[in-house]
Amino acid sequence: MQSYPVRATHRRNLELAAIAGIARSHFDSAEVGPADVIARYGAIEELRARPDGRALAIDLRMNPKVEEAVARETIARYNRFLEEITGYNSKERARRLRKSAGE
């Protein structure tokens, strides 16, 4: 499981309905469970997203045996999904994760 910090201006996205709407816009479909949102797309066998305080918790299971083009498109969509929810682009997320790991 990975936890991503969310900008204060984007915390309204931490409601299940908002997560599901954003997931549908990037992955074409999403199911809302009792505590999380489940999406599947391309190389993503299962993505489970749920609010975790001021962060977004993601459980992700990928299929490494997909074509390279499918993998590239899946990663691009996943990064856009995270950026829309968290308010941080991929470089900012990586920097924050390195910083929190070093503490």
N, C-alpha and C positions, 0 to 999 in steps of 0.2 A: 504494500500500500504506500502511496505517495501523497503527501500533504502539501498543497500549494497555498501560499498566503494570498489573500485577496485585498486589493486596494479598498480603502474606505468608501470611495465613490462607486464601487461595484458590489458592495456587500448585499445589495437588494437581489443580486443574482444567486444568492445562497439559499433560496427557497426551492423546494423540489419542483414546483411548477415552472419556475424560471429556468432551472437547470434542464428540465425536459424540453422546454421550448428551444433553448439554444442547441441542445443535442439534436433535436429534430432538424434544425436549420443546417447543421453541419454533417450529420450522419444519415439523414433522410427518415430515420425512425428512432423512437425511444419509448421505453415502457417505464411507467412510474410504479415503483414498488412501495411497500410501507415505509421504508427508511432510505431508499436510494433510487437512482435513475439508472436503467440498464439500456445500453446502446450497442449495436454491432454495425460494423462497416468494413469492407475490404479486408485488410490484414488484422483488424481488431475482432477477435473471437468474442470477447465480452469486455465491456467497459462499465464499471459501476462507479457512479459519482454520488457523493452525499456531502451535505454541509458538516463541517467539523469546527464549531466555534466560529472564529474569524477566518477559517481556511476552507479549502475544498479538498476532500479526501477522494482519491481515485484508486480503484483496484482495476488493473489492466492486464488482460491476457491476450497476447498477440500470436499470430500464426507466422512463423518464420519461413514457411514453404510457399509463399505467394510470389508472383512475378515482381520484378523490380519496379515496374511502372505502378502497380497496385500498391506496393509498399510506400513509394514516394508520395502518391496521392493521399494515402491513409495518414501518413505522418504530417503532411501539410494541413489536412483537415483537422487533425488532432491538435496541432499547434494553434490554428485559428480558433478552435473551440475553447482551449484554455485561455487564450488571450481575451476573448470576448467575456468570459466569466470572471477571470481574475484581474483584468486590466493591465497585466504585465505581458510584454512580448517574450519570446523564447530566451533572448539574451538576458533580460532582466530576471526572469525566473531562474535561470541557471546561476546567475550571480548571487541571488538571494539563497538558493539552496546550498551553494558552496560556502557562503558566509555562515549559514545556520549549522552546517556540518562541522565547521571549524571551531565552533563555540563549545 
